[in-house]
Amino acid sequence: MIGEISHSESERAHWISQLEGNQNGEYWMALLLHLLPNLEELECFWVGNKMHCVDLMLKAIVAGKMPFVDGRPGFTGLRQVHIKLIQSGGRGNTSRKLRPFYQLPSMKVLKAQMVIGGFVPADQLPEKSSPIEHLEIVQSCMPNGCHDLIAPCKNLKSFKYSHHDSSRLDVEAFSQSLGARKDTLEELSVDRFWGVSSGTIDSKSFGSLSDYAALKRLRLSMDILVGDRLRTPLVDILPPCLESLYIADMGRDEGKHEVLVAGLCSLVKASHVQASYVIFPLLKQLGIEGTFQNPNLSSQERSECLKIYPEPSSLLVSWIYEITKELSTICFENGVSFTVHDAQIERQYTEVLPDGTP
């Protein structure tokens, strides 16, 4: 078996010593990749520079080099990959670790956590060269708008990104990168990872999404959706095919909330009432998320309220229900589900990716 993946006797001896001594788990992982050519789903941690052997094995799979030759190609059925990139030190480029998965013929879903930076020029992939349809990049820092990861996807249907860094999130860059896939995107989510300073998103809005012809589900931070203030009515910047709208990262600026809520009221009315502006006949779900948890509850009271969450209760501060009272009524009258969520609770009870390391 070891002979199949070794190019020389000295390399074979090195493999055996590493495996027998269990000195480095990456050799066992690389061996498993060789032994499981029919793998359909892969979930793994990539720890700093300790995965060199795995990296070489993945490159061999993509290039069809030894041991994936003689009628035994590697990973022809791999459809879904979950990978967490753990930095062992410094802030090196980690997105290049994702490159091999873009080149596999059956890949559909790629989820990655803690990604930093884009591809270096030598690693750039041709535009519309990958079959990946669902791309999720969370707790990451991609200041160039994820262009290097989005552009190769020829039929991108779902894109989710959460920013986790002190650097500014370039909203305009994301708008440009995603705009190139506006004809295929059905689900779009861009926000900041919970706990990151609100100062990491610039004051520019995402711009109009009215020509996103396939968009059904949209989740954006409030600042990304409307910028520093709501300059254009929501009914003029959202697509008529929208079914679900979720606005995240709502801060404590009640004045800004009131302006946004007024815009949402008009949006919901336009979902069922014929008017001179865009109609949203498919809109069925509306949600907002922010830091709304009531700090004065006892542990017992909190536990009881969590049983009915996200239904209205004393779990969240009263003012958020007060300023959304009219919106809630309009949603009910028009058959649109409306819910208020707390960011901390959502992150606490929603598992993004398996996390077994700090």
C-alpha positions in Angstrom: 0.0 0.0 0.0 2.7 2.5 1.0 4.6 1.5 -2.2 1.6 2.8 -4.3 2.1 6.4 -2.9 5.9 6.5 -2.8 8.1 7.6 -5.7 11.3 6.1 -4.2 12.5 3.7 -1.6 13.6 6.6 0.6 10.2 8.2 0.4 8.6 4.8 1.2 10.8 4.5 4.3 9.9 8.0 5.4 6.2 7.3 5.1 6.5 4.1 7.2 8.5 5.9 9.9 5.9 8.7 10.1 2.9 6.3 10.2 4.4 3.9 12.7 5.6 6.5 15.0 2.4 8.4 14.7 4.5 11.5 14.7 2.2 13.5 12.4 -1.5 12.9 11.9 -1.3 14.5 8.4 0.3 11.3 7.0 -2.6 9.2 8.2 -5.0 11.7 6.7 -3.2 11.7 3.4 -3.2 7.9 3.4 -7.0 7.9 4.0 -7.4 10.2 1.0 -5.6 7.6 -1.1 -7.7 4.7 0.4 -11.1 6.4 -0.2 -11.3 7.4 -3.9 -15.1 7.2 -3.8 -15.5 9.7 -1.0 -18.6 11.9 -1.5 -18.2 14.2 1.5 -15.1 15.4 3.4 -14.9 17.3 6.7 -11.6 18.2 8.1 -9.4 20.7 10.0 -6.4 22.2 8.3 -3.8 23.2 10.9 -1.3 25.8 9.7 1.7 24.4 7.9 1.3 20.9 9.3 -0.7 19.6 6.3 2.0 19.7 3.7 1.6 16.0 2.9 -2.2 16.3 2.6 -1.7 19.3 0.3 0.6 17.3 -2.0 -1.9 14.4 -2.1 -4.8 16.7 -3.1 -2.6 18.2 -5.8 -1.8 14.7 -7.1 -5.6 13.9 -7.1 -6.4 17.0 -9.2 -3.4 16.5 -11.6 -4.0 12.8 -12.0 -0.5 12.0 -10.9 0.7 9.0 -8.9 -1.1 7.3 -7.2 -4.2 8.4 -9.0 -3.4 7.0 -12.4 -4.0 3.7 -14.3 -7.8 3.9 -14.3 -8.1 5.0 -10.7 -8.8 8.7 -10.6 -9.3 10.4 -7.3 -12.5 11.8 -5.8 -14.6 11.7 -8.9 -17.7 11.6 -6.6 -16.7 14.2 -4.0 -19.6 16.6 -3.9 -19.3 18.4 -0.5 -16.4 19.7 1.5 -16.3 21.3 5.0 -12.9 22.6 6.0 -11.7 24.7 8.9 -8.4 26.4 8.4 -6.4 26.9 11.6 -3.5 29.2 11.5 -0.5 28.0 13.5 1.1 31.5 13.5 1.1 34.7 11.6 -1.4 35.8 9.0 -0.5 33.9 5.8 -2.7 33.3 2.8 -5.0 30.4 3.5 -7.5 30.6 0.7 -5.0 28.7 -1.6 -5.8 25.5 0.5 -9.3 25.6 -1.2 -7.9 25.6 -4.7 -7.8 21.9 -5.4 -11.5 21.4 -4.5 -12.5 23.9 -7.3 -10.9 21.6 -9.8 -12.8 18.4 -8.9 -15.5 17.6 -11.5 -18.3 16.7 -9.1 -17.9 19.4 -6.4 -21.1 21.2 -5.5 -20.8 22.5 -1.9 -17.7 24.1 -0.4 -17.9 25.4 3.2 -14.8 26.9 4.8 -14.1 28.6 8.0 -11.3 31.1 9.0 -10.2 31.9 5.4 -7.7 34.7 4.9 -7.0 36.6 1.7 -7.4 35.7 -2.0 -5.3 33.6 -4.4 -1.9 34.7 -5.3 -1.5 35.4 -9.1 0.0 31.9 -9.8 -3.0 30.2 -8.2 -5.7 32.1 -10.0 -8.4 29.8 -11.6 -10.1 30.5 -14.9 -13.5 32.2 -14.7 -16.5 29.9 -14.8 -14.3 26.8 -14.6 -15.7 25.1 -11.4 -19.0 23.2 -10.9 -19.3 24.5 -7.3 -22.9 25.8 -6.7 -22.9 26.5 -3.0 -20.1 28.5 -1.4 -20.0 29.3 2.3 -17.0 31.3 3.8 -17.5 32.1 7.4 -15.5 33.7 10.2 -13.1 34.9 7.5 -11.3 37.9 6.1 -11.6 38.4 2.3 -11.0 42.1 1.7 -11.2 41.8 -2.1 -14.9 40.8 -2.1 -14.2 37.1 -2.4 -13.7 37.6 -6.1 -11.0 34.8 -6.4 -13.5 32.3 -4.9 -16.6 33.5 -6.6 -15.4 34.0 -10.2 -14.5 30.3 -10.9 -18.0 29.2 -10.0 -20.0 29.0 -13.3 -23.4 28.2 -11.7 -23.2 29.7 -8.2 -26.6 29.4 -6.6 -25.8 30.1 -2.9 -23.2 32.4 -1.3 -22.7 33.0 2.4 -20.0 35.1 3.9 -19.4 36.4 7.5 -16.5 38.8 8.1 -14.3 38.3 11.1 -11.5 40.7 11.3 -10.6 44.3 12.4 -10.1 45.3 8.7 -12.8 47.0 6.8 -15.3 44.9 4.9 -15.3 46.3 1.3 -19.0 46.2 0.5 -18.5 47.6 -3.0 -16.0 44.8 -3.9 -18.6 42.2 -2.8 -21.3 43.9 -4.8 -19.1 43.7 -7.9 -18.0 40.1 -7.4 -21.5 38.9 -6.7 -23.1 41.0 -9.5 -21.4 38.8 -12.0 -23.5 35.9 -10.7 -26.8 37.7 -10.4 -28.5 35.5 -13.0 -27.9 32.3 -11.0 -27.8 33.3 -7.3 -30.8 32.0 -5.3 -29.5 32.7 -1.8 -27.2 35.5 -0.7 -25.9 36.2 2.8 -23.2 38.8 3.8 -22.7 39.9 7.3 -20.1 40.1 10.1 -19.3 37.2 12.4 -21.0 37.8 15.8 -18.8 39.7 18.2 -16.8 41.7 15.6 -16.7 45.5 16.1 -19.4 47.3 14.2 -16.8 49.6 12.7 -15.5 46.9 10.3 -18.1 47.6 7.6 -17.9 50.7 5.5 -20.7 53.2 5.2 -21.5 52.2 1.6 -24.6 50.1 0.8 -24.5 47.0 -1.4 -26.5 48.8 -4.0 -29.5 47.7 -6.0 -30.3 44.0 -6.1 -33.4 44.5 -8.3 -31.9 42.7 -11.3 -30.9 39.6 -9.4 -33.3 37.5 -11.4 -33.2 34.3 -9.3 -32.7 35.6 -5.8 -35.1 34.0 -3.3 -33.4 34.3 0.1 -31.4 37.4 1.2 -29.5 38.0 4.4 -27.5 41.2 4.8 -26.2 43.3 7.6 -28.3 46.5 8.1 -25.2 48.7 7.2 -24.6 46.6 4.0 -28.2 46.9 2.9 -28.8 50.6 3.5 -25.4 52.1 4.2 -25.2 55.0 6.7 -28.8 55.8 5.9 -31.7 54.6 3.7 -31.3 56.7 0.6 -33.5 54.6 -1.7 -36.7 52.8 -0.8 -36.3 49.1 -0.3 -39.0 48.4 -2.8 -36.7 49.9 -5.5 -33.6 48.0 -4.6 -34.9 44.4 -4.0 -35.9 41.9 -6.7 -39.6 40.9 -7.1 -38.7 37.2 -6.9 -37.6 37.6 -3.2 -39.2 35.1 -0.8 -37.2 35.7 2.4 -35.5 38.8 3.8 -33.3 38.7 6.9 -31.6 41.8 8.2 -28.7 41.2 10.6 -26.3 43.2 12.7 -28.8 45.8 13.8 -27.1 47.9 16.4 -28.7 50.1 19.1 -29.4 53.1 17.0 -33.1 53.3 17.5 -33.4 56.3 15.1 -31.9 54.3 12.3 -34.1 51.3 13.2 -37.2 53.4 12.8 -36.2 54.5 9.3 -35.5 50.9 8.3 -38.7 49.6 9.8 -40.7 52.2 7.9 -39.0 50.9 4.7 -39.9 47.3 5.6 -43.5 48.3 6.2 -43.7 49.6 2.6 -41.9 46.5 1.3 -44.5 44.2 3.0 -47.4 46.2 1.7 -45.9 46.0 -1.8 -46.0 42.2 -1.5 -49.7 42.1 -1.8 -51.1 45.5 -2.7 -51.0 46.7 -6.4 -49.2 50.0 -6.5 -47.0 52.1 -8.7 -43.8 50.5 -7.4 -42.4 47.0 -7.5 -44.7 44.2 -6.2 -43.3 41.3 -4.2 -45.8 38.5 -4.6 -43.5 35.7 -3.3 -42.4 37.4 0.0 -43.3 35.1 2.9 -40.6 35.6 5.5 -39.1 38.7 7.2 -36.6 38.6 10.1 -34.3 41.1 11.9 -31.4 40.3 14.1 -29.3 42.4 16.5 -28.1 42.7 20.1 -31.5 42.6 21.7 -31.2 40.2 24.6 -32.6 41.4 27.9 -29.7 41.6 30.4 -32.0 41.7 33.5 -33.5 38.2 33.3 -32.6 35.5 35.7 -31.2 32.2 34.5 -34.6 30.5 35.1 -36.5 33.2 33.3 -34.1 33.0 30.4 -34.5 29.2 30.1 -38.3 29.5 30.1 -38.2 32.2 27.4 -35.8 30.2 25.2 -38.5 27.4 25.0 -40.6 29.7 22.8 -37.9 31.7 21.1 -38.1 33.5 18.6 -41.7 34.1 19.6 -42.1 37.5 21.5 -41.2 37.3 25.1 -39.2 39.2 27.9 -36.1 37.4 26.6 -35.5 40.4 24.3 -35.6 44.1 25.3 -39.0 45.7 25.0 -38.1 48.6 22.8 -37.4 46.4 19.8 -41.0 45.1 19.9 -42.3 48.6 20.4 -40.7 50.0 17.2 -41.6 46.9 15.2 -45.2 46.7 16.4 -46.7 48.3 13.2 -44.4 46.1 11.0 -45.5 43.0 12.8 -49.2 43.9 12.3 -48.7 44.6 8.6 -46.9 41.3 8.2 -49.7 39.4 9.8 -52.3 41.1 7.7 -50.4 40.3 4.5 -49.5 36.7 5.3 -45.8 37.3 5.9 -44.0 35.7 8.8 -42.1 38.2 11.0 -39.5 37.3 13.7 -37.0 39.2 15.8 -33.7 37.4 16.6 -30.8 38.0 19.0 -27.3 37.6 17.5 -25.8 35.9 20.5 -28.6 33.4 20.8 -28.5 32.6 17.1 -24.7 31.9 17.2 -25.1 29.9 20.4 -27.7 27.6 19.0 -26.7 27.5 15.4 -23.8 25.2 14.4 -21.9 26.7 11.5 -19.2 24.1 11.2 -18.0 21.4 13.6 -15.5 23.1 16.0 -13.2 20.9 18.0 -10.3 23.3 18.4 -10.0 26.8 19.7 
